[in-house]
Amino acid sequence: MKMARRLVSLRPKLRSGSLLDRTQLLLLAFALANAAGALAVAALATGNPPILYLAGLAAPVAVSATWFTVYRRRRIGPLSDVVIVASSVVVTIAADVHWQTDTLAFLTAAVLFGSAYSGWRGTLLRTVVLSAIALGRGVNYGSTDATALPTAITCVFVFVVIAALVHGSLSAVSRYERTGRREMILSTMGLDLVSASDVKSIATAALEGALALCPDPRCARVSMAMAREGESEALRFEIAASAGLRSIGMEGAQIRASRLESDTEALPDQIKIDSDDEWMFVLPMAPAPAVESGVTSSSDASSDVASAAVEIGADWASSAWARRRSVHLGGQVLITRITVAGVARALLLAESLEPFDDEVAAGMRSLASQVSLAISRVDLQRDAIERQSAARFQALIQSSSDVISIVTPDARIRYLSPSAFQVFGHEVEELVGADFCDLVHPDDADHVRTDFQAALNSGDYAVSECRIRHADGEWRHTEIRMTNLVDVDAVGGVVLNVRDVTERHQLEAELRHQAFHDALTGLANRTLFINRIEHALTSAQRDSNTIGVLLCDLEGFKRINDSLGLGAGDSALVMIGDRLRSCVRGQDPVARLGGNEFGVLLDRLATPADATLAMERIMAVLRQPLILPGAQVELQPHVGVAVAMSGEGSADELLRNGAVAMHQARVYEGGYAIFDPEMHADAIRRIEMESLLRTAVEDQQFVLHYQPLIDLQTGRLTGVEALVRWNHPRRGLVPPMEFIPLAEETGLIVPLGQWAIGEACRQVRVWQREIPADEPICLNVNLSARQLRHPNIVRDIADALDDSGLLPSRLILEITESVLMIDTASTLSRLFQLKSLGVRLAVDDFGTGYSSFAYLRRFPVDILKIDKSFVDGVATEPTASALVDAMIRIGKTLRLETVAEGVEKADQAERLRLLQCDLGQGYLFARPLPTETITEMLRERSGKPRQADAA
């Protein structure tokens, strides 16, 4: 097993490519082969005593193991020589006379192998001993073998020659390879040193090279000690880095260079000393290792490396450093001085258990020269950078927009950069020696002195803002950074970096104004308005005052933008803002809350009635015409008022109440409203209704009722009008007036109307198929303004017709007269697109809006539906009858079919028939009926069997 482990340990050696390694391996193979021969000779020898026989077998094995050890360690020691000599004697004695050649070969191998691993003294001594063994054997066997003695003498001569040749050649090879290795190490380290950017990286590269140059790097330690400026000669070198065996904790150690100097010579370039010579290095102090029961703990060995105060010399035990054990490795120490510009800048210390030869010393000197050049280069680079930095700093100071000043601790200006003239208009010479605080605004002087004193006391810096007087008398806003550099010799004062931030202050003020004011009118915005309301409420709580909030918007403002342009609209907003400001006290803020909505805060009112007086004054002013470029415009204001007594409520509640009152004012004749709790309840109900309506649209909680249209001349049912009803799960049928206006306002009328058109078309088509008539019935469906403006209305109606199969001519879309007046061009285009589908168009509630022959002629309508308000008096009032007659004649003239709405009495129907009205619709004929009832009515009028019931 031991032999196997040794063979494994030899693998790195076997892979070596050097000539010396190959030669030593060849000699090892030769020696082992002869050892094997000696083992065979001992085994075949006869006539020997058992003890001698066994010794003859053991000797070759022992000498083989010794040769392995010598080869592995690369050196031969006294113990190895003893084993080799003893084994040679045993083999010689144990061998028979017949094996003289083999024993001499064994001795020759011992001479050859030993000559490769020792100096000339060891080689000579070993050769003499082995030659004596060979001569003794020749003399011993000379009586029986005449050739034994001459052979032995010849072998002695050969031993001397071979030993001299092997030792000389291998020594030369070793020196050659060591020289090549040294040059390779120095070359590699040269590249590392060239790329090193600072002294630390130089020391790291140098230590790697020095450790590689040592005889055995595994038993060596190298350190780099740098000179310290301003230190005593005794301890002027300090170890900056260390590598190798037991190198941990060496950083910071101080070298007693005075021990290396003589009276006549300073520190030499290189010195080699032994461990018992007087030289010293000292490690930093550390706590003594723990000692318990008079026995040092087992960690003493490691603590020697980690921390110690060490002094090597005759008197170290009596010094203050005697509390620490030595971390010196023993052996030899090679110290090489590194000189830069004639000054010893560093020491390269190499400690090794193996002795240093001249090759290592030369390599260390060469390495020191390279390190010296690298340090010189780094010094030159640093000096160049410092000069460049100084020049750059000077240029920056000269061109900096900040004013840089050095102020003494008593606030006197000692230095001022040239930028002081550009920034503050003062000549530098005028201000040097003046008190800095004399330039500061009197209101800011106290806190500037406080900040200045804080920077002095803390030893750090402080930042202060103040105003400094310009040469023209103006005060400039500045930001000053005060840095305490009193302890810096090159400065010796407090450095003030003064920056002019006047423009920043102006910008900040402008941004603050923009953040709380409307950019167009200059009025307060919603954020500032809410803040003022909150302050007013707080004051009202304290003083038991009354405050009021007025919100107003102006109807018709969109007409200004559409007709006169956005510029005119902006001018109108500015004029309205000015008028509102003229109507209130100076303490009452006016705000633009968004769009054409304004707010006024009435603070400290004597009674709530004062809010009403202010509201009436505002209404009167806002109703006056606005004189705009190219037009005079009148707007209708809507004002809502919310009052808080003794600071009750919050700003959000006041704004909410004012908005509710303003919304309610739209339906009041006077255009204004004062908030009361019932308005809020109505608003809550409206929100709840909107939520329920959205759910109803999603869940399709709607049904259709149909009201028949009757031919007044024949009494025949010609069509039906589809009317939407909301079938609420709990409330039942909800009246249309409760949800249709809300659906129109919220936009839910679009999906609701789309569903109604599709469902009605499908149902009418079912009636047409199941209840045939001479002429298929028509379907009337109301189309709201919101639906007509929807971009997909034409496609939705076309899809409904396609899905149901209803002929387009059987579908009549009813549009109120007021819808035709809104955005006439767009409405006309949309109506022609609908007309292109083949559907018919009816004007609903004709006569209640802007009735105009021009509009009737322009729009592609087919039917006029006379409003119920005219039909009510058609049989009893001559004026109403004349109006209805005129409308019917207009329809006949324009070839339009006429329909009378709201027919409830027989005399009304008779009068309409006489006036040649085409169709009638109303409670006289039928109320809006469910689908099943209309189905029964159609079957009865058709006079056909009720096939649907049977199905």
VOZA-950799 format. One record per residue (C-alpha): x, y, z negated. Coordinates in steps of 0.05 Angstrom, whole numbers, padded with zeros to 5 digits, always signed. Each point is the difference from the previous one (the first is absolute). Layout:
# residues N
XYZ;...
END
This chain:
# residues 951
+00000+00000+00000;+00057+00048-00017;+00032-00014+00067;-00065+00014+00035;-00009+00066-00036;+00071+00021+00018;-00012-00018+00073;-00061+00045-00002;+00041+00056-00030;+00050-00008+00057;-00051+00015+00054;+00013+00075-00001;+00075-00014+00004;-00009-00048+00057;-00037+00053+00039;+00057+00049-00008;+00033+00020+00064;+00068+00027-00025;+00066-00034+00018;+00019-00006-00074;-00064-00035-00017;+00007-00049+00058;+00073-00015-00019;-00017-00011-00073;-00058-00045+00020;+00047-00040+00045;+00049-00008-00057;-00057-00022-00046;-00021-00052+00051;+00072-00025+00006;+00008-00003-00076;-00066-00037-00008;+00019-00050+00054;+00066-00015-00036;-00037-00005-00066;-00046-00051+00033;+00063-00037+00023;+00029+00002-00069;-00065-00028-00028;+00005-00057+00050;+00073-00013-00018;-00017-00002-00074;-00058-00047+00013;+00044-00049+00041;+00059+00002-00048;+00010-00067-00037;+00037-00019-00061;-00013+00064-00039;-00028-00001-00070;-00075+00015-00003;+00011+00067-00032;+00048+00022+00054;-00047-00029+00053;-00058+00041-00025;+00044+00062-00007;+00021-00009+00072;-00073-00001+00021;-00019+00062-00042;+00059+00043+00020;-00021+00011+00074;-00070+00017-00022;+00024+00050-00052;+00048+00034+00048;-00056+00004+00053;-00046+00035-00048;+00057+00048-00018;+00012+00016+00072;-00074+00015+00011;+00002+00047-00060;+00063+00035+00025;-00030+00008+00070;-00064+00029-00028;+00034+00049-00048;+00055+00018+00049;+00054-00005-00053;+00038-00055-00037;+00010+00004-00074;+00046-00035-00051;-00053-00053-00015;-00006-00017+00073;+00076-00008+00005;+00000-00046-00059;-00055-00044+00031;+00036-00001+00067;+00068-00018-00030;-00030-00052-00047;-00040-00032+00056;+00061-00002+00045;+00040-00035-00055;-00056-00051-00012;-00009-00013+00075;+00076-00009+00008;+00005-00049-00058;-00063-00038+00017;+00019-00010+00073;+00037-00061+00022;+00067+00008+00035;-00032-00019+00065;-00041+00064-00002;+00057+00048-00003;-00021+00037+00063;-00071+00012-00027;+00024+00026-00067;+00049+00047+00034;-00058+00025+00045;-00041+00012-00063;+00057+00042-00029;+00007+00037+00066;-00074+00018-00001;+00007+00026-00071;+00059+00044+00021;-00037+00027+00061;-00066+00014-00036;+00034+00031-00060;+00042+00046+00043;-00063+00032+00029;-00027+00026-00067;+00057+00027-00042;+00058+00049+00002;+00071-00018+00018;+00019-00015-00072;-00057-00050-00009;+00014-00030+00068;+00074-00009-00016;-00014-00031-00069;-00052-00047+00027;+00044-00021+00058;+00058-00015-00048;-00044-00042-00045;-00031-00040+00057;+00070-00008+00032;+00025-00028-00066;-00057-00050+00000;+00018-00021+00071;+00075-00006-00017;-00017-00040-00062;-00040-00048+00041;+00057-00006+00051;+00050-00015-00056;-00048-00049-00033;-00011-00040+00063;+00070+00009+00029;+00025-00067-00026;-00055-00038+00036;-00009+00044+00061;+00061+00030+00033;-00042+00053+00036;-00036+00025-00062;+00053+00050-00024;+00016+00030+00068;-00074+00006+00014;-00010+00036-00066;+00057+00048+00014;-00029+00014+00068;-00068+00013-00030;+00030+00048-00050;+00031+00039+00057;-00067-00002+00038;-00036+00022-00064;+00043+00063-00005;-00006+00018+00073;-00075-00013+00004;-00013+00037-00065;+00039+00060+00025;-00033-00001+00068;-00072-00010-00026;+00008+00051-00055;+00032+00051+00046;-00049-00009+00057;-00062+00000-00044;+00025+00061-00038;+00009+00036+00066;-00069-00022+00024;-00030+00022-00067;+00034+00068+00005;-00023+00008+00071;-00071-00018-00015;-00001+00043-00062;+00027+00058+00040;-00053-00012+00054;-00054-00006-00053;+00025+00064-00033;-00001+00037+00066;-00070-00026+00016;-00024+00022-00069;+00031+00068+00008;-00028+00008+00070;-00070-00019-00024;+00005+00046-00060;+00025+00055+00046;-00065-00004+00039;-00041+00001-00064;+00040+00059-00027;-00008+00039+00065;-00076-00009-00005;-00003+00018-00074;-00034+00066-00013;+00018+00013-00072;+00049-00020-00054;-00047-00052-00029;-00006-00038+00066;+00076+00007+00008;+00011-00032-00068;-00047-00057+00017;+00036-00015+00066;+00069+00006-00033;-00019-00049-00055;-00023-00052+00050;+00066+00005+00037;+00042-00001-00064;-00037-00061-00026;+00012-00036+00066;+00075+00016-00003;+00008-00032-00069;+00034-00069-00002;-00063-00033-00026;-00063+00046+00002;-00035-00048-00047;+00050+00015-00055;+00008+00075+00012;-00033+00066-00015;+00010+00066+00036;-00020+00069-00023;+00001+00071+00028;+00016+00054-00051;-00013+00072+00022;+00036+00061-00028;-00043+00046-00042;+00011+00075+00004;+00011+00039-00064;+00016-00062-00041;+00062-00012-00042;+00059-00037+00030;-00011-00058-00047;-00069-00018+00026;-00005+00033+00068;-00021-00062+00041;-00068-00033-00006;-00022-00065+00033;-00054+00016+00051;-00011-00071+00027;+00024-00070-00014;-00007-00068+00034;+00021-00071-00012;+00006-00043-00062;-00030+00032-00064;-00010+00067+00035;-00068+00015-00032;+00005+00058-00049;+00066+00027+00026;-00032+00063+00029;+00017+00060-00042;+00064-00029-00029;+00057+00051-00009;+00072-00014+00020;+00056+00022-00047;+00045+00022+00057;+00051+00029-00050;+00021-00071-00017;+00020-00009+00073;+00043+00062+00004;+00072+00007-00022;+00037+00061-00026;+00034+00013+00066;-00052-00025+00050;-00074+00012+00007;-00050-00054+00018;+00034-00046+00052;-00030-00018+00067;-00006-00073-00021;+00016-00039-00062;-00006-00074-00019;-00005-00017-00074;-00015-00061-00041;-00056-00007-00050;+00047+00011-00059;+00029+00065+00027;-00022+00066-00030;-00055+00030+00042;-00071+00016-00020;-00070+00010+00025;-00060+00016-00045;-00073-00019+00009;-00057+00041-00030;-00020-00016-00071;-00058-00049-00012;-00030-00033-00062;+00042-00055-00030;-00023-00072+00014;-00043-00032-00054;+00037-00041-00052;-00037-00047-00046;+00028-00042-00057;+00070+00020+00019;-00006-00032+00069;-00004+00041+00065;-00061-00016+00041;+00006-00041+00063;-00014+00062+00042;+00069+00029-00016;+00029-00024+00065;-00053+00035+00042;+00002+00063-00043;+00074+00005+00017;-00021+00013+00072;-00062+00043-00013;+00030+00053-00045;+00064+00009-00038;+00050+00053-00021;+00066-00032+00020;+00071+00022-00010;+00056-00044+00024;+00066+00016-00034;+00038-00008-00063;-00042+00048-00042;-00070-00015+00026;-00022-00041-00061;+00008+00060-00046;-00038+00049+00045;-00074+00019-00001;-00011-00047+00058;+00019-00062-00039;-00073-00015-00011;-00002-00030+00071;+00034-00061+00028;+00043+00005+00061;-00031-00009+00069;+00068-00004+00033;+00005-00061+00045;+00073-00016-00017;+00051-00016+00053;+00028+00058+00040;-00026+00069+00014;+00017+00038+00064;-00014+00074-00002;+00004+00041+00065;-00006+00075+00001;-00045+00033+00052;+00028+00069+00017;-00039+00053+00038;+00036+00065+00018;+00056-00015-00050;-00048-00011-00058;-00016-00067-00032;-00075-00005+00013;-00011-00073-00019;+00032-00065-00024;-00012-00068+00031;+00006-00053-00054;+00006-00074+00018;+00001-00051-00056;+00013-00073+00015;+00016-00064-00036;+00044-00018+00059;+00065+00040+00009;+00003+00054+00053;+00053-00007+00054;+00030+00052+00045;-00052-00013+00055;-00057+00017-00047;+00036+00062-00025;+00012+00023+00071;-00073-00012+00018;-00023+00040-00061;+00045+00058+00021;-00028-00002+00071;-00071-00002-00027;+00016+00059-00046;+00025+00039+00060;-00065-00014+00038;-00041+00020-00061;+00040+00064-00006;-00015+00017+00073;-00074-00016-00010;-00003+00045-00062;+00035+00055+00038;-00050-00006+00056;-00059+00003-00049;+00032+00060-00034;+00008+00036+00066;-00071-00016+00020;-00026+00024-00067;+00040+00064+00005;-00025+00011+00071;-00072-00013-00022;+00009+00047-00060;+00028+00055+00045;-00056-00012+00050;-00052-00001-00055;+00029+00065-00029;-00004+00033+00069;-00070-00027+00011;-00022+00023-00069;+00028+00069+00014;-00036+00003+00067;-00065-00023-00032;+00007+00053-00055;+00012+00054+00052;-00059-00020+00044;-00049-00025-00053;-00068+00034-00003;+00000-00010-00076;+00037+00048-00044;+00053-00037-00041;+00025+00036-00061;+00046-00017-00059;-00023+00032-00064;+00039+00003-00066;-00033-00026-00064;-00020+00072-00017;-00038+00005+00067;+00052+00043+00036;+00008-00011+00074;+00070-00024+00016;-00008-00024+00071;-00054+00012+00053;-00003-00032+00069;-00004+00045+00061;-00073-00021+00013;-00021+00047-00057;+00001+00057+00050;-00044-00036+00051;-00049-00024-00052;-00005+00059-00049;+00035+00056+00038;+00052+00012-00055;+00074+00006+00012;+00039-00055-00036;+00049+00049-00030;-00056+00040-00032;-00028-00059-00038;+00064-00035-00025;+00006+00014-00074;-00073+00020-00008;-00050-00035-00047;-00039-00048+00042;-00064+00011-00040;+00000+00074+00019;-00020-00021+00070;-00059-00041-00025;-00071+00028-00005;-00013+00024-00072;-00059-00048-00007;+00044-00059+00019;+00064+00019-00037;-00018-00034-00066;-00015-00069+00029;+00061+00005+00046;+00045+00013-00061;-00033-00059-00035;+00013-00047+00059;+00072+00026+00006;+00012-00014-00074;-00031-00070+00007;+00048-00016+00057;+00059+00023-00043;-00022-00040-00061;-00019-00064+00036;+00062-00003+00043;-00044-00020+00058;-00042+00044+00046;-00065+00039-00003;-00047+00026+00054;-00034+00068-00006;-00045+00042+00044;+00002+00076-00003;-00003+00064+00040;+00064+00035+00019;+00005+00071+00024;+00019+00011+00073;+00043+00059+00020;-00061+00032+00032;-00037-00002-00066;-00045-00059+00015;-00004-00060-00046;+00017-00067+00032;-00024-00065-00028;+00059-00047-00013;+00014-00070-00026;+00065-00007-00040;+00035-00064-00018;+00048+00012-00058;+00055-00053-00005;+00047+00002-00060;+00072-00008+00025;+00034+00038-00056;+00045-00059-00016;+00023-00007+00072;+00067+00036+00006;-00012+00020+00073;-00066+00033-00017;-00002+00019-00074;-00071+00026+00000;-00073-00013+00018;-00013-00009+00074;-00065+00033+00024;-00031-00023+00065;-00049+00055+00016;-00051-00014+00056;-00048+00052+00028;-00069-00032-00001;-00042+00062+00014;-00028-00029+00064;-00017-00064-00036;-00037+00039-00053;-00039+00037+00053;-00016-00064+00036;-00022-00033-00065;-00045+00060-00015;-00029-00005+00070;-00011-00075-00008;-00034+00010-00067;-00045+00052+00032;-00016-00047+00058;-00013-00057-00048;-00054+00039-00035;-00027+00046+00055;-00034-00008+00067;+00050+00016+00055;-00053+00034+00045;-00039+00044-00047;+00049+00008-00058;-00055-00022-00048;+00011-00051-00055;-00006-00073+00022;-00038-00056-00034;+00058-00018-00047;+00008+00071-00026;-00075+00010-00003;-00008-00061-00044;+00057+00024-00044;-00034+00068-00009;-00066-00033-00017;+00034-00042-00053;+00032+00061-00031;-00066+00037+00002;-00035-00059-00034;+00053-00001-00055;-00009+00075-00011;-00076-00007+00000;+00003-00054-00054;+00042+00046-00043;-00041+00064+00012;-00069-00031+00013;-00004+00032+00069;-00038-00020+00063;+00034-00015+00066;-00030-00014+00068;+00025-00035+00062;-00028+00019+00068;+00011-00045+00061;-00022+00023+00069;+00007-00021+00071;-00026+00032+00064;-00046-00032+00050;+00016+00014+00073;+00074+00005-00009;+00012-00056+00049;-00031+00043+00055;+00056+00050-00009;+00054-00052+00012;-00038-00032+00058;-00017+00065+00036;+00054+00051-00020;+00057-00047-00016;+00040-00020-00061;+00035+00068-00005;-00068+00034-00009;-00018-00052-00052;+00063+00016-00039;-00015+00074+00003;-00070-00013-00025;+00028-00039-00060;+00047+00057-00017;-00057+00050+00003;-00044-00043-00044;+00055-00007-00051;+00009+00076-00002;-00075+00010-00009;-00002-00049-00057;+00058+00036-00035;-00037+00066+00008;-00062-00028-00035;+00032-00023-00065;+00042+00028-00055;+00076-00002+00003;+00002-00053-00055;-00045-00047+00039;+00040-00045+00047;-00025-00016+00070;+00021-00065+00033;-00006-00034+00067;-00016-00072-00016;+00005-00026+00071;-00030+00013+00068;-00052+00055-00007;-00014-00015-00073;+00019+00052-00052;-00003+00004-00076;-00005+00057-00050;+00014-00004-00074;-00040+00050-00043;+00036+00004-00066;-00025+00031-00066;-00073+00012+00020;-00045+00033-00050;-00060-00042+00018;-00015-00054+00053;-00042+00052+00037;+00065+00036+00019;+00017-00060+00043;-00065+00009+00038;+00014+00074+00012;+00069-00017+00027;-00030-00053+00044;-00050+00049+00030;+00055+00050+00012;+00042-00053+00036;-00059-00023+00042;-00014+00071+00022;+00072+00011+00021;+00008-00067+00036;-00064+00010+00040;+00029+00062+00033;+00023-00013+00072;+00073-00017+00013;+00031+00045+00053;+00045-00046+00040;+00036+00012+00066;-00052-00006+00053;-00060-00015-00044;-00040+00018-00062;-00017-00062-00040;-00049-00010-00057;+00010-00060-00046;-00049-00029-00050;+00033-00009-00068;-00020-00055-00049;+00019+00013-00072;-00003-00047-00059;+00011+00024-00071;+00020-00040-00062;+00004+00033-00068;+00037-00024-00063;-00016+00031-00068;+00052-00002-00056;+00048-00040+00042;-00045-00061+00007;+00020-00052+00051;+00063-00005+00042;+00027+00030+00064;-00019-00061+00040;-00071+00002-00026;-00008+00073+00017;+00026-00010+00070;-00045-00061+00009;-00061+00038-00026;+00015+00059+00045;+00007-00046+00060;-00067-00034-00016;-00034+00068-00005;+00032+00024+00065;-00024-00062+00035;-00070+00011-00027;+00003+00073+00022;-00002-00023+00072;-00073-00019-00006;-00020+00062-00040;-00027+00060+00036;+00045+00050-00035;+00063-00039+00015;+00022-00005-00073;-00013-00046-00059;+00018-00002-00074;+00019-00068-00026;-00046-00037-00046;+00008-00072-00025;-00055-00025+00046;+00045+00017+00060;+00053-00045-00028;-00051-00055-00010;-00022+00008+00072;+00072-00004+00023;+00010-00064-00040;-00064-00029+00030;+00025+00019+00068;+00066-00036-00012;-00037-00061-00025;-00046+00001+00060;+00060+00005+00047;+00032-00060-00033;-00065-00040+00005;-00008+00021+00072;+00070-00024+00018;-00016-00067-00032;-00066-00002+00038;+00036+00011+00066;+00050-00054-00015;-00054-00050-00023;-00051+00021+00054;-00055+00015-00049;-00040+00037+00054;-00062-00019+00039;-00034+00032+00060;-00072+00025+00002;-00032+00018+00066;-00051+00055+00015;-00040-00009+00064;-00004+00052+00057;-00069+00003+00032;-00020+00023+00070;-00051+00055-00016;-00036-00011+00066;-00008-00076-00002;+00011-00016-00073;+00053-00052+00020;+00061-00014-00045;+00059+00019+00043;+00057-00003-00049;+00024+00002-00072;+00048+00045-00039;+00050-00038-00044;+00006+00031-00070;+00051-00024-00052;-00023-00019-00070;+00046-00017-00058;-00024-00063-00036;+00037+00008-00066;+00005-00066-00041;-00028+00034-00063;-00034+00065+00024;-00035-00029+00060;-00010+00044+00061;+00037+00065-00008;-00032+00060+00038;+00042+00023+00060;+00007+00071-00026;+00038-00027-00060;+00056-00033+00040;-00001+00023+00073;+00029+00070-00015;+00052-00030-00046;+00019-00052+00053;+00006+00056+00051;+00045+00041-00046;+00045-00058-00021;+00006-00029+00070;-00034-00065-00019;-00053+00017+00052;+00048-00026+00053;+00003-00073-00021;-00073+00003-00023;-00023+00029+00067;+00041-00051+00038;-00034-00056-00038;-00069+00031+00010;+00009+00007+00075;+00025-00071+00008;-00055-00030-00044;-00056+00041+00033;+00023-00018+00070;+00002-00074-00019;-00070+00003-00030;-00033+00038+00057;+00031-00050+00049;-00032-00057-00041;-00068+00034+00005;+00009+00010+00075;+00014-00074+00008;-00052-00028-00047;-00057+00049+00012;-00002+00017+00074;-00034+00064+00021;-00015+00036+00065;+00056+00048-00016;+00055-00018-00051;-00002+00043-00062;+00054+00053-00012;+00044+00010-00061;+00012+00068-00030;+00061+00007-00046;+00023+00064-00035;+00072+00021+00013;+00031+00046-00052;+00051+00055+00013;+00054-00041-00035;-00015-00060+00045;+00001+00042+00062;+00069+00028-00017;+00029-00070-00014;+00049-00019+00056;-00027-00072+00006;-00074+00016+00004;-00005-00014+00075;+00035-00066-00006;-00041-00021-00062;-00066+00014+00036;+00025-00037+00062;+00019-00060-00044;-00068+00001-00034;-00035-00002+00068;+00044-00055+00026;-00008-00043-00063;-00076+00007-00002;-00014-00002+00075;-00045+00062-00005;-00006+00041+00063;+00034+00067-00009;-00061+00037+00026;-00041-00029-00058;+00045+00034-00052;-00015+00072-00018;+00051+00038-00043;-00031+00057-00040;+00044+00061-00014;-00022+00059-00041;-00001+00068+00034;+00050+00029-00049;+00052-00053+00019;-00001+00025+00071;+00022+00069-00023;+00064-00025-00034;+00063-00004+00043;-00040+00005+00063;+00054-00021+00050;+00020-00062-00039;-00073-00018-00014;-00019+00008+00073;+00058-00046+00021;-00020-00053-00050;-00074+00002+00022;+00020-00010+00073;+00042-00060-00021;-00061-00030-00035;-00044+00017+00059;+00048-00039+00044;-00019-00063-00038;-00072+00007+00025;-00032+00018-00066;-00049+00058-00008;+00009+00060-00045;-00053+00035-00042;+00003+00068-00036;-00029-00012-00069;-00035+00054-00042;-00005+00046+00061;-00020+00071-00017;+00032+00003-00069;+00070+00020+00025;+00029+00043+00054;-00051-00016+00055;+00029+00023+00066;-00018-00016+00072;+00074+00006+00017;+00018-00055-00048;-00056-00045+00024;+00022+00010+00071;+00074-00014-00016;-00008-00062-00043;-00020-00067+00032;-00062-00010-00043;-00062-00040+00020;-00049+00010-00057;-00023+00057-00045;-00026-00018-00069;-00044+00057-00028;+00011+00010-00074;-00055-00017-00050;-00003+00073-00024;-00031+00020+00067;-00045-00062+00005;-00033+00013-00069;-00039+00061+00025;-00010-00020+00073;-00075-00014-00010;-00016+00057-00048;+00047+00058+00013;-00001+00034+00068;+00072+00024-00008;+00026-00071-00014;-00041-00027+00057;+00029+00052+00047;+00071-00016-00022;-00010-00075+00010;-00032+00014+00068;+00061+00041+00019;+00047-00055-00021;-00038-00052+00040;+00001+00045+00061;+00075+00011-00008;+00008-00076-00001;-00043-00008+00061;+00039+00054+00036;+00066-00033-00016;-00029-00069+00015;+00009-00022-00072;-00045-00048-00037;-00033+00031-00063;-00012-00034-00066;-00040+00030-00058;+00027-00018-00069;-00040-00004-00065;-00070-00012+00030;-00044-00015-00061;-00071+00019+00022;-00044-00019+00058;-00015+00072+00020;+00075+00012+00006;+00006-00061+00046;-00059+00024+00041;+00028+00070+00008;+00068-00027+00020;-00033-00046+00051;-00036+00061+00030;+00065+00038+00003;+00029-00057+00042;+00051-00023-00053;+00027-00067+00020;+00012-00038-00066;-00018+00006-00073;+00031-00025-00063;-00025+00005-00071;-00040-00029-00058;-00064+00003+00042;+00026-00058+00040;+00046-00035-00050;+00050+00013-00055;+00071-00028+00007;-00012-00075-00005;+00043-00062-00014;+00020-00045+00057;-00054-00052-00015;-00057+00051+00002;+00024+00030+00065;+00003-00071+00028;-00073-00012-00019;-00020+00067+00030;+00035-00016+00066;-00035-00068+00003;-00068+00031-00013;+00010+00053+00054;+00025-00052+00049;-00061-00043-00012;+00040-00064+00003;+00004-00060-00047;+00048+00006-00059;+00051-00048+00024;+00053+00025-00048;-00041-00023-00060;-00007-00070+00029;+00075-00002+00010;
END
